[in-house]
């Protein structure tokens, strides 16, 4: 593919979603192709993860087991015996195609047998209209039970476990506990999450005792009931608003949610307790931090987000800033992160305590995408890498025609698998069908799984709630369902493609996962193109590296704080710091130590210009560049520039101009005095360098965007990474 396509696709962004993929059809296994049965269900055996030749693998008993299966979305309804049939159909498909398991999506709202009795006649009309308060008011009253597990009819799930055993297929139940039953909504409305405009959603607040109490009861009963069943492979932690490690909300409407969460009274009270702990109950320190002399721990309120931007000059200033620098917003974001982690760990620990002999799956957030996830706090993928509770991770993109031609999508899939494999966790992708009709796209999905030694799971698609007409719903389809031809193509391609291993990388991109929680303001109308401007740069670099034939790792700053020696232990030759604007001493010192030991630094964009709170502080950049002269920032709204000449890094691009208008402000200093060779300079002010290198210090800076002229940027990167220039 032409390199110049990369930027255009990257600029489109990931906020519109990254789901789509495909394969070639066979009604049965083609002649001459032998597919070994992956396993047979005989008796209950322990499942676990083991490293084999450097790659984490899934084992059952003493046998390595492939990660293949289906993820069903059809719900089991206690009042409908026929609701079990769509799930049985996918168990049959798993047996037919020699897949290992089926993940069962079990939403609490539907498996609770009181839902039909308590539901108002117009429940779906109210839900679709977003009239959530009115819907709760219309639910028939019911006292909370002593034990919520007693309201679950396990008969259909019992039947599925026995049926799966008879078909030689494992099951992985996913109890979606953030979809509470109607009686819970009726009794605990004040424990529902609320956005910054006061609108509730049907998701309990993280760490609500009323939610934990009843959820614990159901999980405990379920695990005790099935943990010794021979068809059990493990459990899937259905965590988050969309089961994807997240809060509700976002800049666009997502399943009835919009905006920032959680502004409920329950969350605000917990936030005040968090502040007491953080500031050691010292109200004077709190007032100083928040710059509010009337503030106390009793009247502290959750801050509102800053508005969208409708002025170009303001947008340029914001893009070049450290984001929202209010200390109260900083405190709230880390509170939100801690609340989510605490809730996730509570339920993950419960599963592993009740059943230490089976693996726990969970959907993780993704490296290099956190800049777009501040609203929903899908930022802490590194927590999944280090969790002692979670054994396997997955994420759920959708495949559509042309998916694999998009470098952004390829990059995200690759980075996800590689990141977790590097940390000893098997990772796999659960593919949704986003209207894919090209079997070659499906084939590439399966080939990708084999090239990365990962797994392949297929989303059922159509959310068919058979028998759900009793609740008044006639909307039974949300996502396309793969055809039998497409499923056969997935399976045949996977089972006939040789497995490959991912290679060790010598390059790392350092990511600050929380950046998107502070750099979140969007531009209105035509200014929306600048939304998330700095956040796309790491993705652009990753796509350009892959196109140049160079693989890379992602390292979160949180990993560096946890283990400052990580860069040394990984033996990276170069680490890239791309718009790593906010910086603290621990991360900075680890990077300086890495360079002192012979590593190279590639400093890109607005890196090192702010402290951890977003306040301007160029001292971090000075230390990264190892300069003593004053660093000044050239504030310009638009500029163009060109490469210099006479250096090995400029082979093939000497004196060539970079297309596009540059809006990033450019730091400048006395380059010659500090030992930097100027490799690029502004057209209208050649005294200001855009690119420069200090070979002795093994430090290269690139202050403008990487996305203005990607073809020339790629040539530069190839020169930089060839090893023929005395640097790498």
C-alpha positions as CSV (number, residue, x, y, z in Angstrom):
1,X,0.0,0.0,0.0
2,X,1.2,3.5,-0.7
3,X,2.8,5.0,2.4
4,X,0.9,8.3,1.9
5,X,-2.4,6.6,2.6
6,X,-1.3,6.0,6.2
7,X,-1.8,9.5,7.4
8,X,-5.1,10.0,5.8
9,X,-6.4,6.9,7.5
10,X,-4.9,7.8,10.8
11,X,-6.4,11.3,10.7
12,X,-9.8,9.7,10.4
13,X,-9.3,8.5,14.0
14,X,-10.3,5.6,16.2
15,X,-13.2,7.2,17.9
16,X,-15.5,5.9,15.2
17,X,-14.5,2.4,16.3
18,X,-12.0,-0.2,15.2
19,X,-14.1,-3.2,14.5
20,X,-14.1,-5.3,11.2
21,X,-12.4,-8.6,9.6
22,X,-12.8,-12.0,7.3
23,X,-11.9,-15.9,5.2
24,X,-12.7,-18.5,2.2
25,X,-15.8,-20.9,2.5
26,X,-15.9,-24.6,2.8
27,X,-19.0,-26.5,3.9
28,X,-16.7,-29.1,5.5
29,X,-13.0,-29.7,5.8
30,X,-11.6,-29.7,2.3
31,X,-10.2,-33.0,0.9
32,X,-6.7,-33.8,1.9
33,X,-6.8,-31.5,5.0
34,X,-6.4,-33.3,8.3
35,X,-7.6,-31.4,11.4
36,X,-6.7,-32.9,14.7
37,X,-9.3,-32.7,17.5
38,X,-8.1,-30.1,19.9
39,X,-9.2,-32.0,23.0
40,X,-11.9,-34.2,24.4
41,X,-14.0,-33.3,27.4
42,X,-13.7,-36.2,29.8
43,X,-13.4,-35.0,33.4
44,X,-12.7,-31.8,35.2
45,X,-9.1,-30.7,34.6
46,X,-7.1,-27.7,35.6
47,X,-6.7,-25.0,33.0
48,X,-3.7,-22.6,33.2
49,X,-1.1,-20.6,31.2
50,X,2.4,-21.8,30.6
51,X,5.3,-20.2,28.7
52,X,6.4,-22.4,25.8
53,X,9.4,-21.3,23.8
54,X,8.9,-17.8,24.9
55,X,5.2,-17.6,24.1
56,X,2.3,-17.9,26.6
57,X,0.0,-20.8,25.8
58,X,-3.2,-22.2,27.2
59,X,-3.1,-25.6,28.8
60,X,-5.8,-28.0,30.0
61,X,-4.4,-30.7,32.2
62,X,-1.0,-31.6,30.6
63,X,-2.1,-30.7,27.0
64,X,-1.5,-27.4,25.2
65,X,-4.9,-26.2,23.9
66,X,-5.6,-23.8,21.0
67,X,-7.5,-20.6,21.7
68,X,-10.4,-20.9,19.3
69,X,-14.1,-20.5,19.9
70,X,-17.3,-18.5,19.7
71,X,-18.7,-15.7,21.8
72,X,-22.4,-16.0,22.0
73,X,-24.7,-13.1,22.6
74,X,-28.1,-15.0,22.6
75,X,-29.4,-14.8,26.1
76,X,-30.8,-17.5,28.3
77,X,-34.3,-16.5,29.5
78,X,-35.8,-18.4,32.4
79,X,-39.2,-18.1,30.9
80,X,-38.2,-19.4,27.5
81,X,-37.0,-23.0,27.0
82,X,-36.3,-22.1,23.3
83,X,-33.8,-19.5,24.3
84,X,-31.2,-22.3,24.8
85,X,-31.3,-23.4,21.2
86,X,-29.3,-20.5,19.6
87,X,-26.5,-21.2,22.1
88,X,-26.6,-25.0,21.4
89,X,-26.2,-24.1,17.7
90,X,-22.9,-22.4,18.4
91,X,-21.8,-25.3,20.6
92,X,-22.5,-27.5,17.5
93,X,-20.5,-25.1,15.3
94,X,-17.6,-25.3,17.7
95,X,-17.6,-29.1,17.6
96,X,-17.9,-29.1,13.8
97,X,-15.0,-26.8,13.3
98,X,-12.8,-28.3,16.0
99,X,-12.9,-25.1,18.1
100,X,-12.1,-25.3,21.8
101,X,-14.7,-23.3,23.6
102,X,-17.8,-21.1,23.6
103,X,-18.0,-18.0,25.8
104,X,-21.5,-17.5,27.1
105,X,-22.8,-13.9,27.6
106,X,-25.0,-14.1,30.7
107,X,-26.6,-10.7,31.4
108,X,-27.9,-10.5,35.0
109,X,-31.1,-8.6,33.9
110,X,-32.1,-11.6,31.7
111,X,-31.1,-14.6,33.8
112,X,-32.9,-13.2,36.8
113,X,-36.3,-14.9,36.8
114,X,-38.2,-11.9,38.3
115,X,-37.5,-9.7,35.3
116,X,-40.7,-10.7,33.4
117,X,-42.9,-10.2,36.4
118,X,-41.5,-6.8,37.3
119,X,-41.1,-5.2,33.8
120,X,-43.6,-2.4,32.9
121,X,-45.5,-3.0,29.6
122,X,-43.6,-0.1,27.9
123,X,-40.2,-0.9,29.1
124,X,-38.5,-0.8,25.7
125,X,-40.3,2.3,24.6
126,X,-39.0,4.1,27.7
127,X,-35.5,2.7,27.3
128,X,-35.3,3.6,23.6
129,X,-36.4,7.2,24.5
130,X,-33.8,7.5,27.1
131,X,-36.4,8.0,29.8
132,X,-34.5,6.0,32.4
133,X,-35.9,7.7,35.5
134,X,-39.4,7.1,34.3
135,X,-38.6,3.5,33.5
136,X,-37.4,2.9,37.0
137,X,-40.5,4.5,38.4
138,X,-42.6,2.2,36.3
139,X,-40.9,-1.0,37.6
140,X,-43.1,-3.0,40.0
141,X,-41.9,-2.8,43.5
142,X,-40.1,-5.7,45.2
143,X,-38.1,-6.0,48.3
144,X,-34.4,-6.9,47.8
145,X,-33.8,-10.7,48.3
146,X,-31.7,-12.2,51.1
147,X,-29.7,-14.0,48.4
148,X,-29.8,-12.8,44.8
149,X,-28.6,-16.2,43.6
150,X,-31.9,-17.7,44.6
151,X,-33.6,-15.7,41.9
152,X,-31.4,-17.3,39.2
153,X,-32.9,-20.3,37.5
154,X,-29.8,-22.4,36.6
155,X,-31.8,-25.1,34.6
156,X,-30.9,-23.8,31.2
157,X,-27.3,-23.3,32.0
158,X,-27.1,-26.8,33.5
159,X,-28.5,-28.1,30.2
160,X,-25.9,-26.2,28.2
161,X,-23.0,-27.5,30.3
162,X,-24.1,-31.1,29.8
163,X,-24.7,-30.6,26.2
164,X,-21.3,-29.0,25.7
165,X,-19.7,-32.0,27.4
166,X,-21.5,-34.4,25.1
167,X,-20.2,-32.4,22.1
168,X,-16.6,-32.2,23.3
169,X,-16.7,-28.4,23.7
170,X,-15.6,-26.3,26.7
171,X,-17.7,-23.4,28.1
172,X,-16.6,-20.1,29.5
173,X,-19.4,-18.3,31.3
174,X,-19.4,-14.5,31.3
175,X,-21.7,-13.2,34.0
176,X,-22.3,-9.6,33.0
177,X,-23.0,-8.1,36.5
178,X,-23.1,-4.5,35.4
179,X,-26.5,-5.1,33.9
180,X,-28.5,-5.5,37.2
181,X,-32.0,-6.9,37.4
182,X,-35.1,-4.7,37.7
183,X,-35.5,-5.2,41.4
184,X,-32.0,-3.8,42.0
185,X,-32.7,-0.8,39.8
186,X,-35.9,-0.1,41.7
187,X,-34.3,-0.3,45.1
188,X,-30.9,1.2,44.5
189,X,-31.4,4.0,42.0
190,X,-29.1,6.3,43.9
191,X,-26.3,3.7,43.3
192,X,-26.5,4.2,39.5
193,X,-23.8,6.1,37.6
194,X,-24.6,9.6,36.5
195,X,-23.0,11.9,33.9
196,X,-21.9,15.5,34.2
197,X,-25.4,16.7,33.1
198,X,-27.2,14.6,35.8
199,X,-28.4,11.8,33.5
200,X,-28.3,8.3,34.9
201,X,-27.4,5.1,33.0
202,X,-28.3,1.5,34.0
203,X,-24.8,0.8,35.4
204,X,-24.1,0.6,39.1
205,X,-21.5,2.8,40.6
206,X,-18.1,1.2,41.0
207,X,-17.7,-0.2,44.5
208,X,-21.3,0.2,45.5
209,X,-21.7,-2.1,48.5
210,X,-25.3,-2.8,47.4
211,X,-24.1,-4.0,44.0
212,X,-21.1,-6.0,45.4
213,X,-23.2,-7.8,47.9
214,X,-25.7,-9.3,45.4
215,X,-23.1,-9.7,42.7
216,X,-20.9,-11.7,45.0
217,X,-23.8,-13.9,45.9
218,X,-24.6,-14.8,42.2
219,X,-20.9,-15.3,41.3
220,X,-20.3,-17.5,44.3
221,X,-23.3,-19.7,43.5
222,X,-22.4,-20.0,39.9
223,X,-18.8,-20.8,40.5
224,X,-19.5,-23.4,43.2
225,X,-22.1,-25.0,40.9
226,X,-19.9,-25.4,37.8
227,X,-16.3,-25.3,38.9
228,X,-16.0,-29.1,38.9
229,X,-18.0,-29.7,35.7
230,X,-15.8,-31.3,33.0
231,X,-17.0,-28.9,30.4
232,X,-15.7,-25.8,32.2
233,X,-12.6,-24.2,30.7
234,X,-12.7,-21.0,32.8
235,X,-14.5,-17.8,33.5
236,X,-14.8,-14.5,31.7
237,X,-14.9,-11.3,33.8
238,X,-17.6,-9.2,32.2
239,X,-16.2,-5.9,33.6
240,X,-17.2,-2.4,32.5
241,X,-20.1,-0.6,30.9
242,X,-19.7,-2.5,27.6
243,X,-17.6,-5.3,29.2
244,X,-14.5,-3.5,27.9
245,X,-12.8,-2.1,31.1
246,X,-14.7,1.1,30.9
247,X,-17.0,3.7,32.4
248,X,-20.1,4.7,30.4
249,X,-19.8,7.8,28.3
250,X,-17.6,9.4,25.7
251,X,-17.8,12.2,23.2
252,X,-20.5,10.4,21.3
253,X,-23.6,8.5,22.5
254,X,-22.7,4.9,23.4
255,X,-25.5,2.6,24.4
256,X,-27.5,5.3,26.0
257,X,-24.5,7.1,27.6
258,X,-22.9,10.4,26.8
259,X,-20.4,12.7,28.6
260,X,-18.3,12.0,31.7
261,X,-19.1,9.6,34.5
262,X,-19.5,9.2,37.5
263,X,-21.2,12.3,39.0
264,X,-23.5,10.4,41.3
265,X,-23.9,11.4,44.9
266,X,-22.4,8.0,45.9
267,X,-19.3,8.6,43.8
268,X,-18.9,12.2,45.0
269,X,-18.9,11.0,48.6
270,X,-16.3,8.4,47.8
271,X,-14.3,11.1,46.0
272,X,-14.2,13.2,49.2
273,X,-12.9,10.2,51.1
274,X,-10.3,9.7,48.5
275,X,-9.2,13.4,48.9
276,X,-8.9,13.0,52.6
277,X,-6.6,10.1,52.1
278,X,-4.6,11.7,49.4
279,X,-4.1,15.0,51.3
280,X,-3.6,13.3,54.7
281,X,-6.8,15.0,55.9
282,X,-4.9,18.3,55.6
283,X,-7.5,20.8,54.3
284,X,-4.9,23.6,53.9
285,X,-3.0,21.5,51.4
286,X,-6.2,20.7,49.6
287,X,-7.1,24.4,49.4
288,X,-3.7,25.2,48.1
289,X,-3.8,22.5,45.4
290,X,-7.2,23.4,44.2
291,X,-6.6,27.1,44.6
292,X,-9.9,27.6,46.6
293,X,-9.8,29.1,50.0
294,X,-13.3,28.1,50.9
295,X,-12.8,24.4,50.1
296,X,-13.2,21.7,52.7
297,X,-13.2,17.9,52.4
298,X,-17.0,18.1,53.1
299,X,-17.9,20.5,50.3
300,X,-15.4,19.4,47.6
301,X,-17.3,18.7,44.4
302,X,-16.5,16.7,41.3
303,X,-15.2,19.2,38.7
304,X,-17.0,19.8,35.4
305,X,-15.0,19.1,32.2
306,X,-13.9,22.1,30.0
307,X,-16.1,22.9,27.0
308,X,-15.4,22.1,23.4
309,X,-13.4,24.7,21.4
310,X,-14.9,26.8,18.5
311,X,-12.0,29.2,17.9
312,X,-9.0,28.3,15.7
313,X,-6.4,30.2,17.8
314,X,-7.7,28.8,21.0
315,X,-7.6,25.3,19.5
316,X,-3.9,25.8,18.4
317,X,-3.0,27.0,21.9
318,X,-4.8,24.0,23.5
319,X,-3.1,21.5,21.2
320,X,0.2,22.9,22.4
321,X,-0.7,22.9,26.0
322,X,-0.5,20.2,28.7
323,X,-4.2,19.8,28.6
324,X,-6.6,20.5,31.5
325,X,-4.2,21.7,34.2
326,X,-6.7,22.1,37.0
327,X,-5.6,20.1,40.1
328,X,-9.1,19.1,41.0
329,X,-9.6,17.5,37.5
330,X,-6.2,15.8,38.0
331,X,-7.4,14.4,41.3
332,X,-10.7,13.3,39.9
333,X,-9.2,11.4,37.0
334,X,-6.9,9.4,39.2
335,X,-9.8,8.7,41.6
336,X,-11.8,7.4,38.6
337,X,-9.0,5.1,37.7
338,X,-8.5,3.8,41.2
339,X,-12.3,3.2,41.6
340,X,-12.4,1.2,38.4
341,X,-9.3,-0.9,39.4
342,X,-10.6,-1.5,42.9
343,X,-13.9,-2.8,41.5
344,X,-12.3,-5.0,38.9
345,X,-9.9,-6.5,41.4
346,X,-12.7,-7.2,43.8
347,X,-14.6,-9.5,41.4
348,X,-11.5,-10.9,39.7
349,X,-10.1,-11.9,43.1
350,X,-13.5,-13.5,44.0
351,X,-13.4,-15.7,40.9
352,X,-9.8,-16.8,41.5
353,X,-10.4,-17.4,45.2
354,X,-13.5,-19.5,44.6
355,X,-11.9,-21.4,41.7
356,X,-8.1,-21.2,41.5
357,X,-8.0,-24.2,39.1
358,X,-9.5,-22.5,36.1
359,X,-8.3,-19.5,34.0
360,X,-10.0,-16.1,34.1
361,X,-10.5,-14.2,30.8
362,X,-11.1,-10.5,30.6
363,X,-11.4,-7.8,27.9
364,X,-8.6,-5.3,28.2
365,X,-8.0,-1.8,26.9
366,X,-5.4,-1.3,24.2
367,X,-1.9,0.2,23.9
368,X,-1.6,3.3,21.8
369,X,-5.3,4.2,21.9
370,X,-5.6,5.6,25.4
371,X,-5.6,9.2,24.0
372,X,-9.1,8.6,22.9
373,X,-10.2,6.9,26.1
374,X,-10.1,9.6,28.7
375,X,-13.9,9.8,28.9
376,X,-14.3,6.1,29.5
377,X,-11.0,5.6,31.3
378,X,-10.0,2.7,29.1
379,X,-6.4,3.5,29.9
380,X,-4.9,0.9,32.2
381,X,-4.0,-2.0,29.9
382,X,-0.8,-2.4,31.9
383,X,-2.9,-3.4,34.9
384,X,-4.0,-6.5,33.0
385,X,-0.4,-7.3,32.1
386,X,0.5,-7.4,35.8
387,X,-2.7,-8.7,37.3
388,X,-2.2,-12.0,39.2
389,X,-5.9,-12.7,38.8
390,X,-6.4,-12.4,35.0
391,X,-4.9,-15.1,32.9
392,X,-6.0,-14.3,29.3
393,X,-7.0,-11.0,27.6
394,X,-9.1,-10.2,24.6
395,X,-10.5,-7.3,22.7
396,X,-13.4,-7.1,20.3
397,X,-13.0,-5.3,17.0
398,X,-15.2,-5.8,14.0
399,X,-14.1,-6.8,10.6
400,X,-15.4,-5.1,7.5
401,X,-14.4,-5.0,3.9
402,X,-11.0,-3.3,3.6
403,X,-10.2,-3.8,7.3
404,X,-6.7,-5.1,6.7
405,X,-5.9,-2.3,4.2
406,X,-6.1,0.1,7.1
407,X,-2.7,0.5,8.7
408,X,-4.3,1.8,11.9
409,X,-6.3,-1.3,12.4
410,X,-3.4,-3.6,11.6
411,X,-1.2,-1.7,14.0
412,X,-3.7,-1.8,16.9
413,X,-4.3,-5.6,16.5
414,X,-0.6,-6.3,16.3
415,X,0.4,-4.1,19.2
416,X,-2.3,-5.6,21.5
417,X,-1.2,-9.2,20.9
418,X,2.5,-8.4,21.2
419,X,2.2,-6.3,24.3
420,X,0.5,-9.0,26.3
421,X,2.6,-11.8,25.0
422,X,5.6,-9.8,26.1
423,X,4.1,-9.9,29.6
424,X,3.3,-13.6,29.6
425,X,-0.4,-13.3,28.9
426,X,-2.1,-15.1,26.0
427,X,-4.1,-12.6,24.0
428,X,-6.7,-13.1,21.3
429,X,-9.2,-11.2,19.3
430,X,-13.0,-11.7,19.3
431,X,-14.1,-10.7,15.8
432,X,-17.5,-9.0,15.3
433,X,-19.0,-8.9,11.8
434,X,-19.3,-5.3,10.7
435,X,-20.9,-6.0,7.4
436,X,-17.9,-8.0,6.0
437,X,-18.7,-9.8,2.7
438,X,-15.1,-10.3,1.5
439,X,-13.9,-13.7,2.4
440,X,-10.3,-12.6,1.9
441,X,-10.7,-10.2,4.8
442,X,-11.9,-13.1,7.0
443,X,-9.0,-15.2,5.8
444,X,-6.6,-12.5,6.9
445,X,-8.1,-12.5,10.4
446,X,-7.2,-16.2,10.8
447,X,-3.8,-15.7,9.2
448,X,-3.1,-12.9,11.6
449,X,-3.9,-15.2,14.6
450,X,-1.4,-17.8,13.3
451,X,1.3,-15.3,12.5
452,X,1.1,-13.9,16.0
453,X,0.7,-17.2,17.7
454,X,-2.6,-15.9,19.3
455,X,-6.2,-17.1,19.1
456,X,-9.3,-16.7,17.1
457,X,-12.8,-16.3,18.6
458,X,-15.9,-15.4,16.5
459,X,-18.7,-13.2,17.8
460,X,-22.2,-14.6,17.4
461,X,-23.5,-11.2,16.2
462,X,-27.2,-11.1,16.2
463,X,-28.4,-10.5,19.7
464,X,-31.4,-12.8,19.5
465,X,-33.4,-12.9,22.7
466,X,-35.6,-15.8,21.7
467,X,-38.9,-15.5,23.7
468,X,-38.1,-11.9,24.6
469,X,-41.3,-10.7,22.9
470,X,-42.8,-11.3,26.3
471,X,-40.8,-8.2,27.5
472,X,-42.2,-6.2,24.5
473,X,-39.0,-6.0,22.4
474,X,-39.1,-6.7,18.7
475,X,-35.5,-5.4,18.2
476,X,-33.4,-8.5,18.1
477,X,-30.5,-7.6,15.9
478,X,-27.6,-5.3,16.6
479,X,-24.5,-6.8,14.9
480,X,-24.4,-8.9,11.7
481,X,-23.9,-12.7,12.2
482,X,-21.2,-14.5,10.3
483,X,-22.5,-17.0,7.7
484,X,-21.7,-20.6,7.8
485,X,-19.4,-20.0,4.8
486,X,-17.5,-17.3,6.6
487,X,-17.2,-19.4,9.8
488,X,-15.9,-22.3,7.8
489,X,-13.3,-20.0,6.2
490,X,-12.2,-18.7,9.6
491,X,-11.7,-22.3,10.8
492,X,-10.1,-23.8,7.7
493,X,-7.7,-21.0,7.3
494,X,-6.7,-21.1,11.0
495,X,-6.1,-24.8,11.1
496,X,-4.1,-24.9,7.8
497,X,-1.9,-21.9,8.4
498,X,1.5,-22.6,10.0
499,X,2.0,-20.9,13.3
500,X,4.7,-18.2,13.6
501,X,6.2,-16.5,16.6
502,X,6.6,-12.7,17.2
503,X,10.2,-11.6,17.2
504,X,11.9,-9.5,19.9
505,X,12.0,-5.8,19.2
506,X,14.8,-3.4,19.6
507,X,12.6,-0.3,19.5
508,X,10.0,0.9,22.0
509,X,7.4,3.6,22.0
510,X,6.8,5.0,25.5
511,X,3.2,5.8,26.2
512,X,1.6,7.9,29.0
513,X,-1.7,6.0,29.3
514,X,-3.4,8.9,31.3
515,X,-2.7,11.6,28.7
516,X,-6.2,11.3,27.2
517,X,-7.8,12.0,30.5
518,X,-6.4,15.5,30.5
519,X,-6.0,16.2,26.7
520,X,-9.6,15.7,26.0
521,X,-11.1,18.9,24.6
522,X,-12.6,18.6,21.1
523,X,-12.9,21.1,18.4
524,X,-16.4,22.0,17.0
525,X,-17.3,21.6,13.3
526,X,-14.3,22.0,11.1
527,X,-12.0,22.2,14.2
528,X,-12.8,18.6,15.1
529,X,-9.9,17.5,12.9
530,X,-7.6,18.8,15.7
531,X,-9.3,16.7,18.3
532,X,-6.8,14.3,19.8
533,X,-4.2,15.8,17.6
534,X,-1.1,14.9,19.7
535,X,-2.5,11.5,20.6
536,X,-2.5,10.3,17.0
537,X,1.3,10.8,16.8
538,X,2.3,7.6,18.6
539,X,0.0,5.7,16.3
540,X,1.4,7.4,13.3
541,X,5.0,6.5,14.3
542,X,3.9,2.9,14.9
543,X,2.3,2.7,11.5
544,X,5.3,4.2,9.8
545,X,7.7,1.8,11.6
546,X,5.6,-1.2,10.6
547,X,5.5,0.0,7.0
548,X,9.3,0.5,7.1
549,X,9.7,-3.1,8.2
550,X,10.6,-2.3,11.9
551,X,8.6,-3.9,14.7
552,X,8.4,-2.2,18.1
553,X,7.1,-2.7,21.7
554,X,5.0,-0.4,23.7
555,X,6.0,0.5,27.3
556,X,3.6,2.4,29.6
557,X,5.1,5.0,31.8
558,X,3.4,3.2,34.7
559,X,5.6,0.2,34.0
560,X,8.7,2.4,34.2
561,X,7.6,3.8,37.5
562,X,7.0,0.3,38.8
563,X,10.4,-0.9,37.4
564,X,12.8,1.8,36.3
565,X,15.2,-1.0,35.0
566,X,12.7,-2.2,32.5
567,X,14.3,-0.4,29.5
568,X,17.6,-1.8,30.4
569,X,16.2,-5.3,30.9
570,X,14.6,-5.2,27.5
571,X,17.8,-4.1,25.8
572,X,16.1,-1.6,23.5
573,X,18.4,0.3,21.2
574,X,16.1,3.2,20.8
575,X,13.0,4.4,22.7
576,X,10.6,7.0,21.2
577,X,9.0,9.6,23.4
578,X,6.1,10.9,21.3
579,X,4.2,13.9,22.7
580,X,5.0,12.6,26.2
581,X,4.1,16.1,27.4
582,X,3.6,15.5,31.1
583,X,6.6,14.0,32.9
584,X,7.6,13.3,36.4
585,X,11.0,12.7,38.0
586,X,10.8,8.9,38.2
587,X,10.1,8.5,34.5
588,X,12.7,11.2,33.5
589,X,15.4,9.6,35.7
590,X,14.8,6.2,34.2
591,X,15.1,7.6,30.7
592,X,18.3,9.4,31.5
593,X,19.8,6.3,33.1
594,X,18.8,4.3,30.0
595,X,20.7,6.7,27.8
596,X,23.7,6.8,30.1
597,X,23.9,3.0,29.6
598,X,24.1,3.4,25.8
599,X,20.4,3.7,24.7
600,X,19.1,6.2,22.2
601,X,16.3,8.7,22.7
602,X,14.0,9.8,19.9
603,X,12.2,12.9,21.3
604,X,9.1,13.8,19.3
605,X,6.6,16.7,19.4
606,X,5.6,18.3,22.7
607,X,7.6,15.9,24.9
608,X,9.0,17.1,28.2
609,X,7.5,20.6,28.2
610,X,5.1,20.2,31.2
611,X,5.2,18.8,34.7
612,X,2.9,16.0,35.8
613,X,0.0,18.4,36.4
614,X,0.2,20.0,32.9
615,X,2.0,23.2,34.0
616,X,4.7,24.5,31.6
617,X,8.1,23.4,32.6
618,X,10.7,22.9,29.9
619,X,13.3,21.7,32.4
620,X,12.3,18.1,31.6
621,X,13.0,18.7,27.9
622,X,16.4,20.3,28.7
623,X,17.4,17.3,30.7
624,X,16.2,14.9,28.0
625,X,18.2,16.7,25.4
626,X,21.1,17.3,27.9
627,X,21.3,21.0,27.1
628,X,22.2,23.9,29.4
629,X,21.2,26.8,27.3
630,X,17.7,28.3,27.6
631,X,14.9,26.5,25.7
632,X,12.4,28.9,24.1
633,X,9.2,27.9,22.5
634,X,8.3,29.4,19.1
635,X,4.5,30.0,19.2
636,X,3.3,30.0,15.6
637,X,-0.1,28.9,14.4
638,X,1.1,27.6,11.0
639,X,4.5,27.0,9.5
640,X,6.3,24.8,6.9
641,X,9.8,23.5,6.9
642,X,12.4,21.5,4.9
643,X,15.2,19.0,5.5
644,X,18.8,20.2,5.6
645,X,21.6,18.3,3.7
646,X,24.9,16.7,4.3
647,X,24.0,13.9,6.8
648,X,23.5,10.2,6.5
649,X,20.1,10.5,8.1
650,X,18.9,12.7,5.2
651,X,19.8,10.3,2.4
652,X,17.1,10.6,-0.3
653,X,15.4,13.6,1.3
654,X,18.1,16.3,1.4
655,X,16.6,19.8,1.1
656,X,13.2,18.4,0.4
657,X,10.2,20.4,1.8
658,X,7.7,18.9,4.1
659,X,4.1,19.5,2.9
660,X,1.4,20.8,5.2
661,X,0.9,23.5,7.8
662,X,2.6,22.8,11.1
663,X,0.7,23.9,14.2
664,X,2.9,22.5,16.9
665,X,5.0,25.1,18.7
666,X,8.7,24.4,18.3
667,X,11.2,24.5,21.1
668,X,14.6,26.1,20.2
669,X,18.0,26.5,21.9
670,X,21.6,27.0,20.9
671,X,22.0,23.9,18.7
672,X,25.6,24.3,17.8
673,X,26.8,25.1,21.4
674,X,24.9,22.0,22.6
675,X,26.4,19.7,20.0
676,X,23.3,19.2,17.9
677,X,23.4,19.0,14.1
678,X,20.4,20.7,12.5
679,X,18.7,18.3,10.1
680,X,15.5,20.3,9.4
681,X,14.6,24.0,9.6
682,X,11.7,26.4,9.1
683,X,11.3,27.8,5.7
684,X,10.7,31.4,6.9
685,X,13.2,31.2,9.8
686,X,16.1,28.9,9.2
687,X,17.5,29.7,12.6
688,X,14.8,27.5,14.1
689,X,15.4,23.8,13.8
690,X,12.6,21.3,13.4
691,X,14.8,18.2,13.5
692,X,18.3,17.7,15.0
693,X,20.6,15.1,16.3
694,X,23.4,14.9,18.9
695,X,25.3,11.7,17.9
696,X,27.5,11.8,21.0
697,X,24.5,11.9,23.3
698,X,22.5,9.4,21.1
699,X,19.6,11.8,21.1
700,X,17.4,12.8,18.2
701,X,14.7,15.4,18.3
702,X,11.8,15.8,15.9
703,X,9.6,18.7,17.1
704,X,6.9,19.0,14.4
705,X,4.1,16.5,13.6
706,X,5.0,13.1,12.1
707,X,1.8,13.2,10.0
708,X,2.4,16.1,7.6
709,X,4.4,14.2,4.9
710,X,4.6,10.6,5.9
711,X,6.5,9.4,2.8
712,X,9.5,11.5,3.6
713,X,9.2,10.7,7.3
714,X,9.3,7.0,6.5
715,X,12.5,7.5,4.5
716,X,14.0,9.4,7.4
717,X,13.1,6.6,9.8
718,X,14.6,4.0,7.6
719,X,17.8,5.9,7.5
720,X,17.7,6.4,11.3
721,X,17.2,2.7,12.0
722,X,19.5,1.1,9.4
723,X,22.5,1.2,11.7
724,X,24.7,2.8,9.0
725,X,24.6,6.3,10.5
726,X,26.6,5.8,13.7
727,X,23.5,6.1,15.9
728,X,21.6,2.8,15.9
